[in-house]
Amino acid sequence: MVYHNYLDCLVQTKDYKTAEKIIKKQMRVEPDNLVLWLDMGKTYSAAGDEKSSAAAYEKAIKNLTTDRDQILGLGKAFVAIKQYDYAIETYKRGKSLLKDSYPFLFETAAVYRATGNTVGMTDCYLDALVISESYIQTVQDALQISVGDNADDTQNAIIRKELLKYIQKYSDNDVFSELLIWMLVQQRNYADALIQVKALDRRKHEGGMRLMELARTCINNGAYDPAIQAYQYVIDMGAKNDNYTQAREEQLKAIYEKLLAGGEYTTEQLKDMQTKFRKGLDELTRYAGTVPLMTDLAHLDAFYLRNDSEAIALMNEAINFPSMASITRARCQMELADILVESGQIWEASLTYSRVEAAFREEPIADEAKLKNATIYYYTGNFKLAKFQLDVLKGATTKLTANDAMALSLLITDNTDDTTHLQPIELFAHAQLLDFRNEEDSVAILLDSVYKMTDTRTLKEEITMMRAKMAEKKGKPEEAMKFYEEEVKEYPDGMLPDKALYNMAQLEDKKLHDVSKATDYYKQIILNYPGSIYIEEARERYRHLAKDDAPVPVN
């Protein structure tokens, strides 16, 4: 510490001769400390003697031994003073001294990244994969900032070009094709990723498993068309393929989700979807393995085509299948209860929810069933009983259930103090029931009426958020954003601004693909709502989306 402080003072006061003497004296004390040659080089450079400075830096590199830690230390020291060319030379010399037993590829790549040499950086990472495919995760982590959401097109093009060179050069090594697929997925270039995955699947005779994984990734990001194409490729392999049934089921679900995600669909399109489901079930037959398909068809029948009796019969058939996992049966019962609510059989639905709750008391699904039962009481105006059940759920296993229960309990409390003026909350509860039943036109009219007649902040917040979700369901994300923005602006200290910010971030992240806005919304949650149930996911997505020089903010 004394040495460094004294040396800094000498250089600052331009006493370069004394500084040189001090460094030489320290070299006699620490003869193996090659970083001292960098002190000498910096001193010569400060004095304007660049030739002697270069000689000092070269002396440090020349004096390297086979000590890996010494090589790493000198390379990092050169990087610290921004002498990147000498850092590269250090690692090259180290590689030679160690006879390639440790090639310093990741360290060299980091230097190339610092200097903007994308080709050099990429080649280092790819050379590491030549040595061992086990480095794939490390390489992906290192390249994430270069090829992810924040990367520029020029950099992406360079990395892709280098990857293609290695794919051609090492045609028998699939790791480079796998890395290219990963890169294309990061860029949401699912069409090109699909081409590469098909080629890799054919080459490795994988039977479509990798295509199934890609399809699921596409669906999670709202890219339905490449997902449907990926499933079709697996289906075309034939019914004897191990993934055939799963591909058929998941493709139908993807087609269904795509239809609903568009927001605007006709009765003819819904009936066509119904026909597709029925044909799929006719081919695959109805048994425990096709329950997900039966559940989707029942939901379509009830909530979109109003074929309640068919939907109920279909779910009862599924519930009675033998050899089905108990939790799957419980999920079928929950769907049946939802359909009963939709069809107006409220109390039969309540009994069904209660059966699930009783059978799975120690499982999260029990809390979910209890919440749905409490919501039924709320729908029907029995606010006292609803609140009693909701208050029990404040300690629910899952945070989301507990949070939903707390929010609904607070809404009831805020709007039932005056028992002579219950009309706003009664009408709003009915609007929510209609929304659950997918009767959106009636909902919109009711919400407008309730918003005008109430002065309660919590009720206005809930109406604003409902309007936003209705816009999302209609495939109008920009309209939804306006309502979410209204919630954040008008009620920053309310119950739902963190949820509004989270939904805004998700829309920008998954549908509108504006990385900058999504990152900012996640950041606002982290800074302004540290107690939010969305905080952990907000941090995770912020880390993924933000540039590498942007630390996760702290409240």
N, C-alpha and C positions, 0 to 999 in steps of 0.2 A: 504493500500500500504506500509506504514512504517512497519507495523507488519510483512508482508510477506518478505520484503527485509531484515529486521533485522534477522528474523528467518533463512532465507537462509544463511546469513553471519555466524550465529552461528553454523549451521550445517556444513558449508564448513570448518570452522576453528576447528571443532570437539569439540566445547564447548557445549556438550550435556546437561549438568546440567542447564546451563543458559537458553538454548533453552526450556527445560521442564518447567522451571519457567515462561518463557514468554508465553508459550501456556496456562498454568493454569491460568495465569493472564487474558489472552484474554477470557478464558472460563467464568470467572466471569463477564466479560463485556457482552459476548454474550452467555448466558447459553443455548439457543435453537439452536445454530449453531453446529450441529453434525459433520460438516466437520472438525472442530478443532480436533476431536478425530483422524482423519486421519493424521493431522499434527503430533500429538503425536505418532501415530503408525510409521510414516515414520522416525521420530527422533529416536525412539527406535531401528528401523531396521538399521539405519545408525550407531548406536552405537553397533550393533551386538547383541542386546537383542531381538531375534525374539519372544520369549515367551511373553514379555511385549507388543511387537508390535501387536501380534495377539489379546491380551487381549483388547488393545485400539480399534482395529477395531471392535471386537465383542461388546464392550461397545457402540459404535456408533449405531450399528444395534439394540441393546437391547433398547436404548433410543428413538427409533422411535415412533412417534405418528400417529394419523389418518390423518395427514396433507399430502395430496397427493404430493404437491409441495416439501415438505421436503423429502419425500421418493425418488422422482425423482432426486432431487438435490444430495442426498447422493449416489444414484446409479451411477449417472454421475461422481461424484467425485472419486468413486472407479475405474471406467473405466479409468478416466484420469491418474491415477497412476498405471494402468494395474493390479489392484487387482480384477481380473474378478470373482473369486469364491465368494468374499465378495459382489460384485455387484449383483450376482445371489441371494445370501442370503438376500440382502437388498430387492430385488423385491419380493422374496417369503414371507418375513416378512410383506412387505407392502400389499401384496395380502391378507394375513391372517387378518391383522389389519382392512382392508377395507371390510372384509367379501365378497370378490370376486366381489365387485361392480366395481372395476377397477383392473384387474389381471396382469397388466404390461407385457402383452405378447409380444408386439412389442419391448419394451425396453430389455426384456430378450433375445429375438431372436437376437437383435443386438449384445449383449454380446457373445452369442454362435457363431455368425458369426465371431466375432473378434478372438475367440479362435479356430476356425476351426471345431467346433462341429456342423456338418451339420444336424445330426439327431435332436439334441436339437433345433436348429434354425427352422427346418422344422416343428417339432411338435408344436412349439409355434405359428407359423403362422396358422397351421391347426386347433389348438385349438381356435384361434380367429374366424375362420369360423364356428366352432361348436356354438360359442356364437351368431354370426350374419353373415348371408350370405352377408350383406352389405359391409363387409370388403374385398370382393373379389378383387376390383381394388387395394386397398392398399397392399394386399398380393401379387398380381401380380407385382406391382411396386417394392416391396421389393425383390421378387425372381428373377427379371429380370436378374440381374448380375450373379445369380447362375445357371440359366437354359438357358440363351441366347447364343449368338454366341461365347462368350468367355469362357463358362463354360467347365470344364473338364468332361470326361466320368464318372469318379468315383463319382464325386459330383452329376451328373445327375442321376446315378443309385441309390444313396442313397435317393434322394428326391423322385424319382419315387416309390421306395420301400415303403417309408413312406406314400405316397399318396394312394397306393394300400391298405395299412393297414386301412386307414381311410375310403376308399370306401367300404371295407368289413364291417368295424365296424359300419358305419353310412350309411347303404345301402339305407335308405329312404331319404338321403340328397344328391341331385344331384350336389350340389356346388363342391364337390370333384371330380366328374367326369368332370365337366366343367373346373376345374383347371388343371386336367391331360391333357385334350384336348389342353388347352392353352399352356401347357408346351411342348407337342409334336409338336405343330405348331412352337413354338420358336426354336425348335431343327431341324426343317424342316423334321421331321419324319411324313410325311403326310400319309403314309400307315397305321401306327398304330393309328394316329389321326382319320382316316376314320373309322376304326373298332369301336373306342370309340363313335364317333358321331352317327354311325348307331344304336348302342345300346341305346344311350341316346334318339335318335329320336323315337325309338320303345317304350321306357319306358314312354316318355312324350307325345306321339301322336302328334308330331309337324308338321307332313305333309311334312317333308323334308326341312323346311326353314333353319335349322342349316347346313344341307348338302350343300345347295346352297351357304351359306356364306363360308363354308370351300372350296368349289370348286373355288370360286372367289379368295380366298387367295392363293390357289395353283397356279392358272393361273398367278397371279401377281408375283409369284416367279418362274415361268417357269416350274412348276411341273404339266405337262399336264395329265399324266396317272391317278393319283389319282383324279384329277378334273373330268376327263371323267367318271371314275367309280362312283364318287359321284352323278353326274348328272344322270347316268344310274339307280342308286338306286331310285332316285326320279321319273324318267320316269316309272320304273317298278311298282310304286304305282298306275298307271293307269291314263287314260285321264281325269277322274273326279277330280283328285287332283288339288288344286289351283295353284300349282307350275309346273304343267306338261308342259304347253306351254313354259314357261320361261326356264325350264330345257332342253327341246328339242332344243330351239334356242341357248342357251348358250353352250350346248354340241357340237353342230355342229360348232360353232365358235371356241371352244377349239380344236376340231379335225383339223380344218382349220389352226389355229395358230401353232399347233404342227407340221403340215406338212411343213409350211413355215419356222418355226424356225430351222428345221433340216438342211436347206440350200441346200440339195441335194434331188431333187424329180424328178420323171419321168412324162412324159406326161400322162401316164396311171394313175398314182396316182392323178394327177390334174383332170383328167376326172372322176375318181372315186369320188373325192370330189364334183365335179359338180353334179354327180348323187345323192349323199347324200343330197345336198342342194335342188335339185329339188323334191326329195321324201319328204323331210321335208316340203316344201312349198305346195306340193300336199295334205299332210295330214292336215297341220295347216291352209291352204288357204291363199290367198294373201289379206291382209288388213292392216290397219294402224299399228296393233300390230306386224306384221311380217316384217315390213320395215327393221329392222336391218339384218334379214336373206336375204332379197332381195338385200340389199346393198352389203353384203359380196359376194353373188353369182355374182352380176354384176361386182364387182371388180375382182373376179376370172376369169370370162369370158373375160374381157377386157385386163387385165394386164398380165395374164398368159396363156390364151388359145386363145387370139386374136379374140374372138367372139364379135367384137365391136357392130355390129347391134343389137344383142340380149341384150347386156349389156345396150345400150342406151334405147332400148324399155322397158326394165325392170325398169330402173330408171324413165323414163317418166310416166310409170304406177304408180309407188310409189308416185311421185310428185302430181299426180292427185287424190289421195285418199281423200275423204271427211273426215271431223272431225279429221284431223291430226294437231298436234301442229305446229304452224308456224315455230318454230325453227327447228323442225324435218324436215319439208318440205325444209327449207333452207339448212340443212345438205345434203338432197338428191340432191338438186340443185348443191351443191359444188361437190358431188361425180360425178354427171353427167358431170359437167365441166371438172373434172379431166379426165374422160373417153374420152371426146371430145379432150382433149390435146393428150391423148395416141393415139387416132385414126387419128390424123393429122388435125382435124377440129379446128385449133388454134383460129380463130377469132369468131367462134360460141361459143367456150369455154369462150373467153373474154367477150362476151355479157352476158353469163350466170353468170359469176362472178360479173359483173357490176349490174345485177338485184338484186343479194343478197346484195351487198354493198348499193344499193339505198334503199332497203326495211328494212335494219337493221342498219341505220346510227349510232345509239347510242349503238350498241351491239359490243362485241369483234369480232364476226364473220364478221362484216363489214371490220374491219382492215385485217382480214385473207384473205377475198376476194380481197381486194385492193392489198395485198402483192402478191397473186397469179397472179393478173392481171399485176402487175409490172414485175413479173418473166416471164410472156409470152413475154412482150416487150424485156426483156433481152435475152430470148431464140432466138428470131428472129432478134437480132442484133440492135434493136432500143434502144441503150444504153442511149441516152439523155432523152427520154421519161421515160424509166425505172427508171433512177436516180431521175427524178423529182418526180415521185410517191413515190419512196423509201424515199426520204428526208422528205416528208410529214408524212410518217409512223414512223419517229424517235420518235414521241410523241404518239405512239399507246398506247391503254389501257393496253395491256398485255406486260410485259417485254420481253417475248420470241419473240413476233412479232416485237417489236421495235428493239431488238438486231439483229434479222435476217435481218431486213431492213437496219440497219446501216452497217452490215457486207457486204451485197451485194452492197450497195452504195459505200463503200470504195473500194471494189474489182473493180468496174467499174471505179472509179476515178483513181486508181493506174495503170490501164491497158488501158486507152483510152487517156492519155495525148498526146501520139504520134499517131496522126490519120493515119499516114502512116504505122503503124505497129500494126494493130488490129487483125491480124490472130490468135495469141495465145488466146485472150479472146473470139474471135468468135468460135474457135474450142472448147474451154472449155465450153462455154455456150451450144454448141450443145451436148457435152458429158453429161452435166447435164440433158438436155432434154432426151437423150437416157437412162440415168439412171432412170429418172422419168418414162419412158416407160418400164422399166425393161429389157432393151437390154444390159445386162452386158458385154457380150463378145466384142461388138463394143466399149463400154465405156472404157474398159481396154486398148485397142489399142490406142484410142484417147488420153487418159491421159498420156501414155508413150511419145507420140509425143509432146504434149504441154509442159510437164515437161522439155523436152530437149531443146525446143526452147525459153522458157521464162527465163528472169532474175528477174522477179518481185516476191518479197517475198510473198506478199499476195496470188498470184496465186499458188505458190508452196505449201503454207500452205493449201489452199483449196483442191489441188490435193491430198496431203497427207491424209487429213481427209476423202476425198471421197474414197480413197483406203481402209482406215480402215472400213468405213461403208459398203463397198462392201464385205469385208471379213466377217463382222458380218452377212450380209444377206446370205452368203454362209455357215453359221454355222461354221466359223473358228475363234473363239474368240482369240486364241493364235496369229494368224497372224494379226488380228486387233490390238492387243496390241502392236505389233512391230511398226506399223504405228503411233499409238497414242504416243508411247514413242519417236519416231522420231520427232513428232511435238513439244513435250515438251522440248526435248533436243536441237533441232536446232533453235527453234523460241520462246524462253522463254519470250521475250518481244513483241511477235506478237499479232495477233487478236484472236487466237484460242487455246492457250495452256490450258486455264482454262476449255474449253469445252472438250479438249482431256483428261485432268485429270478426269473430271466428268464422261466421257464415260468409262475410265479405271476403276474408282471406281465402276461404275454400273456393269460392266462386272464381276469384282471380287466379288462384293456383291451379284449379282443375279444369275450368271451363273457358275463362277469358284469357288465360295464359299471359297475364301481365305480372311478371316476376317482381318488378319493382313495387307495385301496389300491394301484392300479396305479402311481400317481406315487411312492408311498412305496417300493414294491419296486424301481422303477428307480433311485430315489435311493440305496437300500442297495447296489445294484451299483456305482454311481459312487463311493460313499464307501468301501466295504469291499473291493471287488475291482477296483482300477484296471487290473490286467493282464488282465482277463477279455476273451474274444473278443466278448462281448456289450456291451462298454463304449460303443462308438460308437452302436449302436442305442438303448441305454439313455439316452444323453445326448439323442439326437434326440427320442425319445418324451417324455422328461422336459420338454424345452423346449416341446413341443407341448401337453402336458397341464397343466403347472404354471401358476399364475397369473403375470401379467406382473411382479409384484413379487417373484417367487421366482427368484433367479439360480440357474444350474446349479451345484450344489455342487462343491467341489474337494476332492480327497483330501488 
